């Protein structure tokens, strides 16, 4: 494993709130399962999660539904 692979950073940005509809964190877009498993994940799996997070961000789902039902 290269030094680059060993340094896959957590996507956490300390905005820790789960959006009810999607189940994704409003800060990093991970699910609770992904957050809980992160520290034990192999580096390749962390890279795969980062790719999934990019796709989730592109959907714009959180921005469009986070407060949709608020009065």
PDB file of N, CA, C, O and CB in Angstrom:
ATOM      1  N   UNK A   1       0.848  -1.178   0.000  1.00  0.00           N
ATOM      2  CA  UNK A   1       0.000   0.000   0.000  1.00  0.00           C
ATOM      3  C   UNK A   1       0.890   1.235   0.000  1.00  0.00           C
ATOM      4  O   UNK A   1       1.861   1.300   0.753  1.00  0.00           O
ATOM      5  CB  UNK A   1      -0.963   0.001   1.221  1.00  0.00           C
ATOM      6  N   UNK A   2       0.565   2.216  -0.840  1.00  0.00           N
ATOM      7  CA  UNK A   2       1.373   3.428  -0.918  1.00  0.00           C
ATOM      8  C   UNK A   2       0.976   4.394   0.192  1.00  0.00           C
ATOM      9  O   UNK A   2      -0.073   4.240   0.819  1.00  0.00           O
ATOM     10  CB  UNK A   2       1.219   4.099  -2.298  1.00  0.00           C
ATOM     11  N   UNK A   3       1.819   5.385   0.426  1.00  0.00           N
ATOM     12  CA  UNK A   3       1.545   6.397   1.448  1.00  0.00           C
ATOM     13  C   UNK A   3       0.287   7.183   1.114  1.00  0.00           C
ATOM     14  O   UNK A   3      -0.452   7.592   2.010  1.00  0.00           O
ATOM     15  CB  UNK A   3       2.735   7.349   1.593  1.00  0.00           C
ATOM     16  N   UNK A   4       0.041   7.396  -0.184  1.00  0.00           N
ATOM     17  CA  UNK A   4      -1.159   8.125  -0.596  1.00  0.00           C
ATOM     18  C   UNK A   4      -2.404   7.332  -0.221  1.00  0.00           C
ATOM     19  O   UNK A   4      -3.357   7.893   0.318  1.00  0.00           O
ATOM     20  CB  UNK A   4      -1.137   8.407  -2.116  1.00  0.00           C
ATOM     21  N   UNK A   5      -2.403   6.032  -0.503  1.00  0.00           N
ATOM     22  CA  UNK A   5      -3.553   5.197  -0.174  1.00  0.00           C
ATOM     23  C   UNK A   5      -3.787   5.142   1.331  1.00  0.00           C
ATOM     24  O   UNK A   5      -4.933   5.080   1.774  1.00  0.00           O
ATOM     25  CB  UNK A   5      -3.359   3.788  -0.724  1.00  0.00           C
ATOM     26  N   UNK A   6      -2.732   5.164   2.111  1.00  0.00           N
ATOM     27  CA  UNK A   6      -2.841   5.069   3.563  1.00  0.00           C
ATOM     28  C   UNK A   6      -3.379   6.351   4.175  1.00  0.00           C
ATOM     29  O   UNK A   6      -3.720   6.371   5.357  1.00  0.00           O
ATOM     30  CB  UNK A   6      -1.493   4.738   4.169  1.00  0.00           C
ATOM     31  N   UNK A   7      -3.462   7.412   3.399  1.00  0.00           N
ATOM     32  CA  UNK A   7      -3.860   8.710   3.938  1.00  0.00           C
ATOM     33  C   UNK A   7      -5.243   9.148   3.474  1.00  0.00           C
ATOM     34  O   UNK A   7      -5.482  10.346   3.326  1.00  0.00           O
ATOM     35  CB  UNK A   7      -2.849   9.752   3.552  1.00  0.00           C
ATOM     36  N   UNK A   8      -6.149   8.225   3.242  1.00  0.00           N
ATOM     37  CA  UNK A   8      -7.492   8.608   2.821  1.00  0.00           C
ATOM     38  C   UNK A   8      -8.182   9.281   4.007  1.00  0.00           C
ATOM     39  O   UNK A   8      -8.482   8.639   5.014  1.00  0.00           O
ATOM     40  CB  UNK A   8      -8.312   7.364   2.313  1.00  0.00           C
ATOM     41  N   UNK A   9      -8.421  10.557   3.871  1.00  0.00           N
ATOM     42  CA  UNK A   9      -8.981  11.353   4.966  1.00  0.00           C
ATOM     43  C   UNK A   9     -10.477  11.127   5.120  1.00  0.00           C
ATOM     44  O   UNK A   9     -11.190  10.846   4.157  1.00  0.00           O
ATOM     45  CB  UNK A   9      -8.705  12.832   4.738  1.00  0.00           C
ATOM     46  N   UNK A  10     -10.919  11.256   6.338  1.00  0.00           N
ATOM     47  CA  UNK A  10     -12.349  11.201   6.608  1.00  0.00           C
ATOM     48  C   UNK A  10     -13.013  12.407   5.955  1.00  0.00           C
ATOM     49  O   UNK A  10     -12.452  13.503   5.972  1.00  0.00           O
ATOM     50  CB  UNK A  10     -12.633  11.166   8.140  1.00  0.00           C
ATOM     51  N   UNK A  11     -14.193  12.222   5.384  1.00  0.00           N
ATOM     52  CA  UNK A  11     -14.905  13.348   4.794  1.00  0.00           C
ATOM     53  C   UNK A  11     -15.643  14.200   5.831  1.00  0.00           C
ATOM     54  O   UNK A  11     -16.288  15.186   5.472  1.00  0.00           O
ATOM     55  CB  UNK A  11     -15.884  12.841   3.767  1.00  0.00           C
ATOM     56  N   UNK A  12     -15.554  13.831   7.103  1.00  0.00           N
ATOM     57  CA  UNK A  12     -16.253  14.563   8.158  1.00  0.00           C
ATOM     58  C   UNK A  12     -15.801  16.013   8.194  1.00  0.00           C
ATOM     59  O   UNK A  12     -14.607  16.306   8.121  1.00  0.00           O
ATOM     60  CB  UNK A  12     -16.017  13.901   9.521  1.00  0.00           C
ATOM     61  N   UNK A  13     -16.768  16.922   8.309  1.00  0.00           N
ATOM     62  CA  UNK A  13     -16.451  18.339   8.440  1.00  0.00           C
ATOM     63  C   UNK A  13     -17.125  18.934   9.677  1.00  0.00           C
ATOM     64  O   UNK A  13     -17.327  20.146   9.765  1.00  0.00           O
ATOM     65  CB  UNK A  13     -16.883  19.102   7.179  1.00  0.00           C
ATOM     66  N   UNK A  14     -17.467  18.068  10.629  1.00  0.00           N
ATOM     67  CA  UNK A  14     -18.050  18.456  11.927  1.00  0.00           C
ATOM     68  C   UNK A  14     -19.423  19.101  11.825  1.00  0.00           C
ATOM     69  O   UNK A  14     -19.829  19.840  12.721  1.00  0.00           O
ATOM     70  CB  UNK A  14     -17.127  19.401  12.629  1.00  0.00           C
ATOM     71  N   UNK A  15     -20.133  18.832  10.753  1.00  0.00           N
ATOM     72  CA  UNK A  15     -21.534  19.226  10.621  1.00  0.00           C
ATOM     73  C   UNK A  15     -22.316  17.920  10.705  1.00  0.00           C
ATOM     74  O   UNK A  15     -22.701  17.348   9.685  1.00  0.00           O
ATOM     75  CB  UNK A  15     -21.826  20.026   9.254  1.00  0.00           C
ATOM     76  N   UNK A  16     -22.542  17.463  11.907  1.00  0.00           N
ATOM     77  CA  UNK A  16     -23.045  16.105  12.127  1.00  0.00           C
ATOM     78  C   UNK A  16     -24.533  16.114  12.434  1.00  0.00           C
ATOM     79  O   UNK A  16     -24.948  16.222  13.588  1.00  0.00           O
ATOM     80  CB  UNK A  16     -22.281  15.430  13.265  1.00  0.00           C
ATOM     81  N   UNK A  17     -25.325  15.996  11.378  1.00  0.00           N
ATOM     82  CA  UNK A  17     -26.777  15.954  11.509  1.00  0.00           C
ATOM     83  C   UNK A  17     -27.315  15.100  10.371  1.00  0.00           C
ATOM     84  O   UNK A  17     -27.013  15.351   9.204  1.00  0.00           O
ATOM     85  CB  UNK A  17     -27.404  17.397  11.489  1.00  0.00           C
ATOM     86  N   UNK A  18     -28.105  14.100  10.705  1.00  0.00           N
ATOM     87  CA  UNK A  18     -28.620  13.183   9.696  1.00  0.00           C
ATOM     88  C   UNK A  18     -29.932  13.707   9.126  1.00  0.00           C
ATOM     89  O   UNK A  18     -30.865  14.020   9.866  1.00  0.00           O
ATOM     90  CB  UNK A  18     -28.817  11.778  10.290  1.00  0.00           C
ATOM     91  N   UNK A  19     -29.988  13.797   7.817  1.00  0.00           N
ATOM     92  CA  UNK A  19     -31.199  14.216   7.112  1.00  0.00           C
ATOM     93  C   UNK A  19     -32.149  13.031   7.096  1.00  0.00           C
ATOM     94  O   UNK A  19     -31.789  11.947   6.637  1.00  0.00           O
ATOM     95  CB  UNK A  19     -30.882  14.715   5.651  1.00  0.00           C
ATOM     96  N   UNK A  20     -33.345  13.232   7.591  1.00  0.00           N
ATOM     97  CA  UNK A  20     -34.290  12.134   7.819  1.00  0.00           C
ATOM     98  C   UNK A  20     -34.657  11.360   6.555  1.00  0.00           C
ATOM     99  O   UNK A  20     -34.668  10.129   6.578  1.00  0.00           O
ATOM    100  CB  UNK A  20     -35.539  12.673   8.440  1.00  0.00           C
ATOM    101  N   UNK A  21     -34.947  12.030   5.487  1.00  0.00           N
ATOM    102  CA  UNK A  21     -35.418  11.339   4.271  1.00  0.00           C
ATOM    103  C   UNK A  21     -34.349  10.474   3.613  1.00  0.00           C
ATOM    104  O   UNK A  21     -34.614   9.339   3.216  1.00  0.00           O
ATOM    105  CB  UNK A  21     -35.914  12.352   3.268  1.00  0.00           C
ATOM    106  N   UNK A  22     -33.160  11.011   3.502  1.00  0.00           N
ATOM    107  CA  UNK A  22     -32.107  10.280   2.795  1.00  0.00           C
ATOM    108  C   UNK A  22     -31.304   9.384   3.730  1.00  0.00           C
ATOM    109  O   UNK A  22     -30.767   8.364   3.299  1.00  0.00           O
ATOM    110  CB  UNK A  22     -31.176  11.254   2.095  1.00  0.00           C
ATOM    111  N   UNK A  23     -31.219   9.755   5.008  1.00  0.00           N
ATOM    112  CA  UNK A  23     -30.369   9.041   5.942  1.00  0.00           C
ATOM    113  C   UNK A  23     -28.910   9.461   5.845  1.00  0.00           C
ATOM    114  O   UNK A  23     -28.037   8.811   6.420  1.00  0.00           O
ATOM    115  CB  UNK A  23     -30.488   7.566   5.711  1.00  0.00           C
ATOM    116  N   UNK A  24     -28.642  10.542   5.122  1.00  0.00           N
ATOM    117  CA  UNK A  24     -27.284  11.033   4.921  1.00  0.00           C
ATOM    118  C   UNK A  24     -26.988  12.161   5.890  1.00  0.00           C
ATOM    119  O   UNK A  24     -27.878  12.921   6.272  1.00  0.00           O
ATOM    120  CB  UNK A  24     -27.082  11.503   3.473  1.00  0.00           C
ATOM    121  N   UNK A  25     -25.718  12.262   6.285  1.00  0.00           N
ATOM    122  CA  UNK A  25     -25.263  13.366   7.124  1.00  0.00           C
ATOM    123  C   UNK A  25     -25.309  14.656   6.295  1.00  0.00           C
ATOM    124  O   UNK A  25     -24.912  14.673   5.130  1.00  0.00           O
ATOM    125  CB  UNK A  25     -23.815  13.098   7.676  1.00  0.00           C
ATOM    126  N   UNK A  26     -25.796  15.723   6.911  1.00  0.00           N
ATOM    127  CA  UNK A  26     -25.864  17.006   6.209  1.00  0.00           C
ATOM    128  C   UNK A  26     -24.482  17.586   5.930  1.00  0.00           C
ATOM    129  O   UNK A  26     -24.335  18.433   5.049  1.00  0.00           O
ATOM    130  CB  UNK A  26     -26.680  17.999   7.018  1.00  0.00           C
ATOM    131  N   UNK A  27     -23.476  17.145   6.663  1.00  0.00           N
ATOM    132  CA  UNK A  27     -22.128  17.668   6.457  1.00  0.00           C
ATOM    133  C   UNK A  27     -21.315  16.882   5.453  1.00  0.00           C
ATOM    134  O   UNK A  27     -20.723  17.458   4.541  1.00  0.00           O
ATOM    135  CB  UNK A  27     -21.402  17.699   7.748  1.00  0.00           C
ATOM    136  N   UNK A  28     -21.283  15.556   5.616  1.00  0.00           N
ATOM    137  CA  UNK A  28     -20.375  14.755   4.785  1.00  0.00           C
ATOM    138  C   UNK A  28     -21.084  13.826   3.808  1.00  0.00           C
ATOM    139  O   UNK A  28     -20.437  13.217   2.956  1.00  0.00           O
ATOM    140  CB  UNK A  28     -19.482  13.941   5.663  1.00  0.00           C
ATOM    141  N   UNK A  29     -22.390  13.711   3.919  1.00  0.00           N
ATOM    142  CA  UNK A  29     -23.210  12.885   3.021  1.00  0.00           C
ATOM    143  C   UNK A  29     -23.055  11.385   3.246  1.00  0.00           C
ATOM    144  O   UNK A  29     -23.514  10.589   2.426  1.00  0.00           O
ATOM    145  CB  UNK A  29     -22.866  13.201   1.597  1.00  0.00           C
ATOM    146  N   UNK A  30     -22.413  10.986   4.350  1.00  0.00           N
ATOM    147  CA  UNK A  30     -22.322   9.560   4.642  1.00  0.00           C
ATOM    148  C   UNK A  30     -23.555   9.103   5.402  1.00  0.00           C
ATOM    149  O   UNK A  30     -24.244   9.904   6.034  1.00  0.00           O
ATOM    150  CB  UNK A  30     -21.049   9.246   5.446  1.00  0.00           C
ATOM    151  N   UNK A  31     -23.823   7.807   5.331  1.00  0.00           N
ATOM    152  CA  UNK A  31     -24.874   7.202   6.152  1.00  0.00           C
ATOM    153  C   UNK A  31     -24.288   6.908   7.529  1.00  0.00           C
ATOM    154  O   UNK A  31     -23.071   6.945   7.715  1.00  0.00           O
ATOM    155  CB  UNK A  31     -25.443   5.893   5.488  1.00  0.00           C
ATOM    156  N   UNK A  32     -25.152   6.618   8.485  1.00  0.00           N
ATOM    157  CA  UNK A  32     -24.662   6.260   9.819  1.00  0.00           C
ATOM    158  C   UNK A  32     -23.791   5.012   9.765  1.00  0.00           C
ATOM    159  O   UNK A  32     -22.794   4.930  10.482  1.00  0.00           O
ATOM    160  CB  UNK A  32     -25.837   6.039  10.781  1.00  0.00           C
ATOM    161  N   UNK A  33     -24.145   4.045   8.936  1.00  0.00           N
ATOM    162  CA  UNK A  33     -23.335   2.830   8.797  1.00  0.00           C
ATOM    163  C   UNK A  33     -21.947   3.153   8.256  1.00  0.00           C
ATOM    164  O   UNK A  33     -20.952   2.604   8.729  1.00  0.00           O
ATOM    165  CB  UNK A  33     -24.035   1.822   7.876  1.00  0.00           C
ATOM    166  N   UNK A  34     -21.876   4.044   7.267  1.00  0.00           N
ATOM    167  CA  UNK A  34     -20.573   4.434   6.710  1.00  0.00           C
ATOM    168  C   UNK A  34     -19.739   5.174   7.738  1.00  0.00           C
ATOM    169  O   UNK A  34     -18.528   4.968   7.824  1.00  0.00           O
ATOM    170  CB  UNK A  34     -20.758   5.307   5.466  1.00  0.00           C
ATOM    171  N   UNK A  35     -20.378   6.034   8.518  1.00  0.00           N
ATOM    172  CA  UNK A  35     -19.667   6.784   9.550  1.00  0.00           C
ATOM    173  C   UNK A  35     -19.119   5.822  10.604  1.00  0.00           C
ATOM    174  O   UNK A  35     -17.956   5.919  10.997  1.00  0.00           O
ATOM    175  CB  UNK A  35     -20.599   7.836  10.204  1.00  0.00           C
ATOM    176  N   UNK A  36     -19.956   4.901  11.054  1.00  0.00           N
ATOM    177  CA  UNK A  36     -19.541   3.960  12.102  1.00  0.00           C
ATOM    178  C   UNK A  36     -18.420   3.035  11.643  1.00  0.00           C
ATOM    179  O   UNK A  36     -17.551   2.671  12.435  1.00  0.00           O
ATOM    180  CB  UNK A  36     -20.727   3.130  12.554  1.00  0.00           C
ATOM    181  N   UNK A  37     -18.435   2.656  10.377  1.00  0.00           N
ATOM    182  CA  UNK A  37     -17.458   1.691   9.863  1.00  0.00           C
ATOM    183  C   UNK A  37     -16.161   2.344   9.380  1.00  0.00           C
ATOM    184  O   UNK A  37     -15.180   1.643   9.134  1.00  0.00           O
ATOM    185  CB  UNK A  37     -18.071   0.903   8.731  1.00  0.00           C
ATOM    186  N   UNK A  38     -16.140   3.658   9.242  1.00  0.00           N
ATOM    187  CA  UNK A  38     -15.034   4.352   8.594  1.00  0.00           C
ATOM    188  C   UNK A  38     -13.662   3.960   9.130  1.00  0.00           C
ATOM    189  O   UNK A  38     -12.770   3.634   8.347  1.00  0.00           O
ATOM    190  CB  UNK A  38     -15.217   5.823   8.743  1.00  0.00           C
ATOM    191  N   UNK A  39     -13.476   3.984  10.424  1.00  0.00           N
ATOM    192  CA  UNK A  39     -12.132   3.756  10.973  1.00  0.00           C
ATOM    193  C   UNK A  39     -11.617   2.348  10.719  1.00  0.00           C
ATOM    194  O   UNK A  39     -10.405   2.130  10.720  1.00  0.00           O
ATOM    195  CB  UNK A  39     -12.132   4.024  12.457  1.00  0.00           C
ATOM    196  N   UNK A  40     -12.508   1.390  10.502  1.00  0.00           N
ATOM    197  CA  UNK A  40     -12.088   0.008  10.250  1.00  0.00           C
ATOM    198  C   UNK A  40     -12.057  -0.344   8.763  1.00  0.00           C
ATOM    199  O   UNK A  40     -11.644  -1.446   8.400  1.00  0.00           O
ATOM    200  CB  UNK A  40     -13.012  -0.946  10.972  1.00  0.00           C
ATOM    201  N   UNK A  41     -12.485   0.572   7.906  1.00  0.00           N
ATOM    202  CA  UNK A  41     -12.526   0.296   6.468  1.00  0.00           C
ATOM    203  C   UNK A  41     -11.132   0.216   5.878  1.00  0.00           C
ATOM    204  O   UNK A  41     -10.248   0.984   6.256  1.00  0.00           O
ATOM    205  CB  UNK A  41     -13.332   1.365   5.745  1.00  0.00           C
ATOM    206  N   UNK A  42     -10.934  -0.712   4.951  1.00  0.00           N
ATOM    207  CA  UNK A  42      -9.688  -0.700   4.173  1.00  0.00           C
ATOM    208  C   UNK A  42      -9.636   0.580   3.328  1.00  0.00           C
ATOM    209  O   UNK A  42     -10.673   1.149   2.987  1.00  0.00           O
ATOM    210  CB  UNK A  42      -9.583  -1.975   3.259  1.00  0.00           C
ATOM    211  N   UNK A  43      -8.447   1.013   3.004  1.00  0.00           N
ATOM    212  CA  UNK A  43      -8.282   2.260   2.255  1.00  0.00           C
ATOM    213  C   UNK A  43      -9.038   2.241   0.920  1.00  0.00           C
ATOM    214  O   UNK A  43      -9.605   3.257   0.516  1.00  0.00           O
ATOM    215  CB  UNK A  43      -6.800   2.520   2.003  1.00  0.00           C
ATOM    216  N   UNK A  44      -9.049   1.110   0.247  1.00  0.00           N
ATOM    217  CA  UNK A  44      -9.770   1.016  -1.037  1.00  0.00           C
ATOM    218  C   UNK A  44     -11.263   1.259  -0.845  1.00  0.00           C
ATOM    219  O   UNK A  44     -11.906   1.881  -1.691  1.00  0.00           O
ATOM    220  CB  UNK A  44      -9.545  -0.366  -1.685  1.00  0.00           C
ATOM    221  N   UNK A  45     -11.804   0.780   0.245  1.00  0.00           N
ATOM    222  CA  UNK A  45     -13.228   0.994   0.508  1.00  0.00           C
ATOM    223  C   UNK A  45     -13.500   2.460   0.849  1.00  0.00           C
ATOM    224  O   UNK A  45     -14.533   3.008   0.463  1.00  0.00           O
ATOM    225  CB  UNK A  45     -13.708   0.080   1.657  1.00  0.00           C
ATOM    226  N   UNK A  46     -12.574   3.094   1.571  1.00  0.00           N
ATOM    227  CA  UNK A  46     -12.724   4.524   1.864  1.00  0.00           C
ATOM    228  C   UNK A  46     -12.745   5.340   0.569  1.00  0.00           C
ATOM    229  O   UNK A  46     -13.533   6.274   0.425  1.00  0.00           O
ATOM    230  CB  UNK A  46     -11.579   5.013   2.784  1.00  0.00           C
ATOM    231  N   UNK A  47     -11.878   4.977  -0.360  1.00  0.00           N
ATOM    232  CA  UNK A  47     -11.865   5.664  -1.659  1.00  0.00           C
ATOM    233  C   UNK A  47     -13.184   5.457  -2.386  1.00  0.00           C
ATOM    234  O   UNK A  47     -13.697   6.383  -3.015  1.00  0.00           O
ATOM    235  CB  UNK A  47     -10.697   5.163  -2.531  1.00  0.00           C
ATOM    236  N   UNK A  48     -13.735   4.261  -2.307  1.00  0.00           N
ATOM    237  CA  UNK A  48     -15.020   3.975  -2.945  1.00  0.00           C
ATOM    238  C   UNK A  48     -16.132   4.804  -2.302  1.00  0.00           C
ATOM    239  O   UNK A  48     -17.013   5.304  -3.001  1.00  0.00           O
ATOM    240  CB  UNK A  48     -15.349   2.469  -2.849  1.00  0.00           C
ATOM    241  N   UNK A  49     -16.098   4.950  -0.987  1.00  0.00           N
ATOM    242  CA  UNK A  49     -17.102   5.767  -0.301  1.00  0.00           C
ATOM    243  C   UNK A  49     -16.970   7.218  -0.754  1.00  0.00           C
ATOM    244  O   UNK A  49     -17.984   7.877  -0.985  1.00  0.00           O
ATOM    245  CB  UNK A  49     -16.947   5.660   1.245  1.00  0.00           C
ATOM    246  N   UNK A  50     -15.762   7.726  -0.886  1.00  0.00           N
ATOM    247  CA  UNK A  50     -15.564   9.097  -1.367  1.00  0.00           C
ATOM    248  C   UNK A  50     -16.226   9.289  -2.736  1.00  0.00           C
ATOM    249  O   UNK A  50     -16.833  10.330  -2.988  1.00  0.00           O
ATOM    250  CB  UNK A  50     -14.053   9.429  -1.449  1.00  0.00           C
ATOM    251  N   UNK A  51     -16.113   8.305  -3.609  1.00  0.00           N
ATOM    252  CA  UNK A  51     -16.741   8.405  -4.939  1.00  0.00           C
ATOM    253  C   UNK A  51     -18.262   8.452  -4.816  1.00  0.00           C
ATOM    254  O   UNK A  51     -18.920   9.215  -5.523  1.00  0.00           O
ATOM    255  CB  UNK A  51     -16.320   7.213  -5.832  1.00  0.00           C
ATOM    256  N   UNK A  52     -18.814   7.646  -3.928  1.00  0.00           N
ATOM    257  CA  UNK A  52     -20.261   7.644  -3.701  1.00  0.00           C
ATOM    258  C   UNK A  52     -20.710   8.998  -3.153  1.00  0.00           C
ATOM    259  O   UNK A  52     -21.757   9.515  -3.540  1.00  0.00           O
ATOM    260  CB  UNK A  52     -20.661   6.507  -2.727  1.00  0.00           C
ATOM    261  N   UNK A  53     -19.920   9.559  -2.261  1.00  0.00           N
ATOM    262  CA  UNK A  53     -20.267  10.849  -1.676  1.00  0.00           C
ATOM    263  C   UNK A  53     -20.308  11.940  -2.735  1.00  0.00           C
ATOM    264  O   UNK A  53     -21.169  12.818  -2.689  1.00  0.00           O
ATOM    265  CB  UNK A  53     -19.273  11.221  -0.581  1.00  0.00           C
ATOM    266  N   UNK A  54     -19.393  11.893  -3.681  1.00  0.00           N
ATOM    267  CA  UNK A  54     -19.405  12.868  -4.774  1.00  0.00           C
ATOM    268  C   UNK A  54     -20.714  12.786  -5.548  1.00  0.00           C
ATOM    269  O   UNK A  54     -21.298  13.809  -5.905  1.00  0.00           O
ATOM    270  CB  UNK A  54     -18.212  12.639  -5.722  1.00  0.00           C
ATOM    271  N   UNK A  55     -21.163  11.587  -5.799  1.00  0.00           N
ATOM    272  CA  UNK A  55     -22.423  11.401  -6.528  1.00  0.00           C
ATOM    273  C   UNK A  55     -23.601  11.921  -5.705  1.00  0.00           C
ATOM    274  O   UNK A  55     -24.513  12.545  -6.246  1.00  0.00           O
ATOM    275  CB  UNK A  55     -22.633   9.910  -6.879  1.00  0.00           C
ATOM    276  N   UNK A  56     -23.580  11.663  -4.408  1.00  0.00           N
ATOM    277  CA  UNK A  56     -24.666  12.142  -3.547  1.00  0.00           C
ATOM    278  C   UNK A  56     -24.707  13.665  -3.531  1.00  0.00           C
ATOM    279  O   UNK A  56     -25.786  14.257  -3.571  1.00  0.00           O
ATOM    280  CB  UNK A  56     -24.502  11.600  -2.113  1.00  0.00           C
ATOM    281  N   UNK A  57     -23.555  14.296  -3.472  1.00  0.00           N
ATOM    282  CA  UNK A  57     -23.515  15.766  -3.477  1.00  0.00           C
ATOM    283  C   UNK A  57     -24.103  16.320  -4.769  1.00  0.00           C
ATOM    284  O   UNK A  57     -24.820  17.321  -4.760  1.00  0.00           O
ATOM    285  CB  UNK A  57     -22.069  16.270  -3.299  1.00  0.00           C
ATOM    286  N   UNK A  58     -23.790  15.655  -5.881  1.00  0.00           N
ATOM    287  CA  UNK A  58     -24.278  16.126  -7.193  1.00  0.00           C
ATOM    288  C   UNK A  58     -25.794  16.037  -7.302  1.00  0.00           C
ATOM    289  O   UNK A  58     -26.394  16.794  -8.065  1.00  0.00           O
ATOM    290  CB  UNK A  58     -23.637  15.314  -8.321  1.00  0.00           C
ATOM    291  N   UNK A  59     -26.425  15.139  -6.564  1.00  0.00           N
ATOM    292  CA  UNK A  59     -27.877  15.003  -6.679  1.00  0.00           C
ATOM    293  C   UNK A  59     -28.602  16.211  -6.140  1.00  0.00           C
ATOM    294  O   UNK A  59     -29.719  16.508  -6.563  1.00  0.00           O
ATOM    295  CB  UNK A  59     -28.347  13.767  -5.956  1.00  0.00           C
ATOM    296  N   UNK A  60     -27.967  16.926  -5.191  1.00  0.00           N
ATOM    297  CA  UNK A  60     -28.612  18.084  -4.596  1.00  0.00           C
ATOM    298  C   UNK A  60     -29.759  17.706  -3.681  1.00  0.00           C
ATOM    299  O   UNK A  60     -30.519  18.575  -3.255  1.00  0.00           O
ATOM    300  CB  UNK A  60     -29.107  18.998  -5.668  1.00  0.00           C
ATOM    301  N   UNK A  61     -29.899  16.425  -3.369  1.00  0.00           N
ATOM    302  CA  UNK A  61     -31.049  15.943  -2.591  1.00  0.00           C
ATOM    303  C   UNK A  61     -31.180  16.659  -1.250  1.00  0.00           C
ATOM    304  O   UNK A  61     -32.283  17.068  -0.886  1.00  0.00           O
ATOM    305  CB  UNK A  61     -30.929  14.443  -2.358  1.00  0.00           C
ATOM    306  N   UNK A  62     -30.108  16.817  -0.522  1.00  0.00           N
ATOM    307  CA  UNK A  62     -30.210  17.397   0.811  1.00  0.00           C
ATOM    308  C   UNK A  62     -30.681  18.841   0.754  1.00  0.00           C
ATOM    309  O   UNK A  62     -31.540  19.254   1.534  1.00  0.00           O
ATOM    310  CB  UNK A  62     -28.873  17.314   1.526  1.00  0.00           C
ATOM    311  N   UNK A  63     -30.118  19.605  -0.168  1.00  0.00           N
ATOM    312  CA  UNK A  63     -30.480  21.003  -0.249  1.00  0.00           C
ATOM    313  C   UNK A  63     -31.954  21.181  -0.613  1.00  0.00           C
ATOM    314  O   UNK A  63     -32.592  22.142  -0.183  1.00  0.00           O
ATOM    315  CB  UNK A  63     -29.602  21.708  -1.263  1.00  0.00           C
ATOM    316  N   UNK A  64     -32.486  20.262  -1.397  1.00  0.00           N
ATOM    317  CA  UNK A  64     -33.860  20.445  -1.862  1.00  0.00           C
ATOM    318  C   UNK A  64     -34.899  19.890  -0.903  1.00  0.00           C
ATOM    319  O   UNK A  64     -36.078  20.220  -1.034  1.00  0.00           O
ATOM    320  CB  UNK A  64     -34.031  19.799  -3.201  1.00  0.00           C
ATOM    321  N   UNK A  65     -34.500  19.047   0.072  1.00  0.00           N
ATOM    322  CA  UNK A  65     -35.504  18.441   0.945  1.00  0.00           C
ATOM    323  C   UNK A  65     -35.281  18.688   2.422  1.00  0.00           C
ATOM    324  O   UNK A  65     -36.169  18.379   3.216  1.00  0.00           O
ATOM    325  CB  UNK A  65     -35.547  16.986   0.707  1.00  0.00           C
ATOM    326  N   UNK A  66     -34.158  19.222   2.828  1.00  0.00           N
ATOM    327  CA  UNK A  66     -33.828  19.325   4.245  1.00  0.00           C
ATOM    328  C   UNK A  66     -34.879  20.100   5.027  1.00  0.00           C
ATOM    329  O   UNK A  66     -35.183  19.740   6.164  1.00  0.00           O
ATOM    330  CB  UNK A  66     -32.480  19.983   4.416  1.00  0.00           C
ATOM    331  N   UNK A  67     -35.436  21.145   4.452  1.00  0.00           N
ATOM    332  CA  UNK A  67     -36.416  21.969   5.163  1.00  0.00           C
ATOM    333  C   UNK A  67     -37.750  22.028   4.417  1.00  0.00           C
ATOM    334  O   UNK A  67     -38.566  22.910   4.683  1.00  0.00           O
ATOM    335  CB  UNK A  67     -35.870  23.383   5.363  1.00  0.00           C
ATOM    336  N   UNK A  68     -37.972  21.124   3.514  1.00  0.00           N
ATOM    337  CA  UNK A  68     -39.149  21.169   2.654  1.00  0.00           C
ATOM    338  C   UNK A  68     -40.471  21.203   3.430  1.00  0.00           C
ATOM    339  O   UNK A  68     -41.400  21.910   3.039  1.00  0.00           O
ATOM    340  CB  UNK A  68     -39.139  19.982   1.734  1.00  0.00           C
ATOM    341  N   UNK A  69     -40.559  20.447   4.521  1.00  0.00           N
ATOM    342  CA  UNK A  69     -41.805  20.356   5.265  1.00  0.00           C
ATOM    343  C   UNK A  69     -41.888  21.338   6.432  1.00  0.00           C
ATOM    344  O   UNK A  69     -42.877  21.349   7.164  1.00  0.00           O
ATOM    345  CB  UNK A  69     -41.981  18.963   5.773  1.00  0.00           C
ATOM    346  N   UNK A  70     -40.854  22.161   6.608  1.00  0.00           N
ATOM    347  CA  UNK A  70     -40.900  23.137   7.702  1.00  0.00           C
ATOM    348  C   UNK A  70     -41.923  24.192   7.388  1.00  0.00           C
ATOM    349  O   UNK A  70     -42.032  24.628   6.241  1.00  0.00           O
ATOM    350  CB  UNK A  70     -39.521  23.781   7.940  1.00  0.00           C
ATOM    351  N   UNK A  71     -42.693  24.623   8.402  1.00  0.00           N
ATOM    352  CA  UNK A  71     -43.725  25.655   8.159  1.00  0.00           C
ATOM    353  C   UNK A  71     -43.140  26.997   7.813  1.00  0.00           C
ATOM    354  O   UNK A  71     -43.880  27.953   7.584  1.00  0.00           O
ATOM    355  CB  UNK A  71     -44.610  25.807   9.367  1.00  0.00           C
TER     356      UNK A  71
END
